[in-house]
Amino acid sequence: MTTFVDRVELHIAAGNGGHGCASVHREKFKPLGGPDGGNGGRGGDVILVVDQDVTTLLDYHHHPHRKATNGQPGAGDNREGKNGKDLILPVPDGTVVLDGNGEVLADMVGQGTRFVAGQGGRGGLGNAALASARRKAPGFALLGEPGETRDIVLELKTVADVALVGYPSAGKSSLISVLSAAKPKIADYPFTTLVPNLGVVTAGATVYTIADVPGLIPGASQGKGLGLEFLRHVERCEVLVHVLDTATLESDRDPVSDLDVIEEELAQYGGLDDRPRVVVLNKIDIPDGKDLADMIRPDLEARGYRVFEVSAVARQGLKELSYALAEIVAAARAAKPVQEATRIVIRPKAVDDAGFTVSKEGDGFFRVRGEKPERWVRQTDFNNDEAVGYLADRLNRLGVEDALLKAGARAMDGVAIGPEDDAVVFDWEPSVTAGAEMLGRRGEDHRFEAPRPAAQRRRDREAERDEAQSDYDGFSPF
């Protein structure tokens, strides 16, 4: 049964925004008191948060589909819909978030680090919010925007200061168990360790974390054995410790060749050349192991390695090793640049940025792309003529019609707003001037107009009577 997962594909969906409400205020003796439709609520976001108590991605392996709640629709009497609840997904420290193409979206290190993986949709405006001096009584409301849906990949890279690497059964788990309070599974057969183990070591005033990486073998960087699955866990470590078995029973192996093989695999994986190396000759409690360690130590030191002879079973040489690793870790921490306060960078839009683009995609077909026009299309109820007219006016004011004319569009040419897989396509009918001025105030119910003064009503009745009389005077039955 799987107990440790360090890479999962997650399918997330943020909440949809609630629809706005088209409503008319009614009360006794005032049946048409004006628009009072409330706005829809915002959809919930999907947020990843680093939690120190989470150490694996196992939960997302079993339940890869996650969705935030939707916003509630608005209601009459200017009641706004309730916002959707954000979905908080805890992830281990050191989680890397990638998109479907492998591009890094976020590198989450540090307790409480947050990343909004899916943005909730905006709520639609109700007709009360759409009312203006020119549009006193809109007979429509805007739809809520759909929440963002995407597939992301979570990769766990262990956040540790020291990484123990070496062949299976070299004694890495035993070493971490005596240096720290970690209790890994220990046995005398290869591939005992199937997951990275993490321990905390205190050496003087320095506290650091140490991790053992499951056994590397030749070809691990190409996917052989277990090494490729866990090589990513050494990327964040400050020090790499080669644990060499000086009492191996395999005739075709020796500590120096083991070291060369592991270094080759690390080089093939890449990105670890700048990490300091330490060599630990383990199992010196065995007579043959002690003799072999004494023989190869000068050769390893000649290569520039710091070499320590230890025995995890007999607890020999552990203090010297622990303090030496603490010294290297402290120096690496001191060498890191001090993180400056976050600088706020303001990037104003260019003065000639129209906010959309118009491109010709064939004879008589054009495509409009842009954040505003695409969002307006998503918010439009195309079953409501007034809402469609409102959309036409908004696009016209933005300059879409002028841009289509400049691009060579003619009447009845096809125009698509949005990407290829999710676009609204229509036959374009250019207007002489803006729709609001040409067709009057779209989306208005004239029953909401203010009462006319008595004198005006009298003049209107007299004009209607004179018109009717003139029609009668001109009538002849013969």
Salt bridges, closest charged atoms under 4 A:
ASP6 OD2 - ARG232 NH1 2.99
ASP6 OD2 - HIS233 NE2 2.80
GLU27 OE1 - HIS25 NE2 2.58
ASP36 OD2 - HIS25 ND1 3.73
ASP45 OD1 - ARG42 NH1 3.56
ASP59 OD1 - HIS63 ND1 3.60
ASP59 OD2 - ARG66 NH2 3.16
ASP86 OD1 - ARG42 NH1 3.54
ASP107 OD1 - ARG236 NH2 2.57
GLU145 OE2 - ARG122 NE 3.72
GLU145 OE1 - ARG378 NH2 2.75
GLU148 OE2 - ARG150 NH1 3.61
ASP151 OD1 - HIS11 ND1 2.79
GLU155 OE2 - ARG7 NE 2.95
GLU155 OE1 - ARG232 NE 3.87
ASP161 OD2 - ARG333 NH2 2.89
GLU235 OE1 - LYS157 NZ 2.76
GLU238 OE2 - LYS336 NZ 2.78
ASP245 OD2 - LYS283 NZ 3.18
GLU250 OE2 - ARG253 NH1 3.15
ASP258 OD2 - ARG253 NH2 2.75
ASP260 OD1 - ARG303 NH1 2.77
GLU263 OE2 - HIS242 NE2 2.64
GLU263 OE2 - ARG277 NE 2.96
ASP274 OD1 - ARG275 NE 3.17
ASP294 OD1 - LYS290 NZ 3.57
GLU301 OE2 - ARG297 NE 2.90
GLU309 OE1 - LYS290 NZ 2.77
GLU309 OE2 - ARG297 NH1 3.48
GLU361 OE2 - ARG367 NE 2.87
GLU371 OE2 - ARG375 NE 2.89
GLU374 OE2 - ARG369 NE 2.47
ASP393 OD2 - ARG135 NH2 3.81
ASP393 OD1 - ARG442 NE 3.89
GLU437 OE2 - ARG134 NH2 3.52
GLU444 OE1 - ARG441 NE 2.76
GLU444 OE2 - HIS446 ND1 3.99
ASP445 OD2 - ARG447 NH2 2.45
GLU449 OE2 - HIS446 ND1 2.77
ASP460 OD2 - ARG452 NH1 2.37
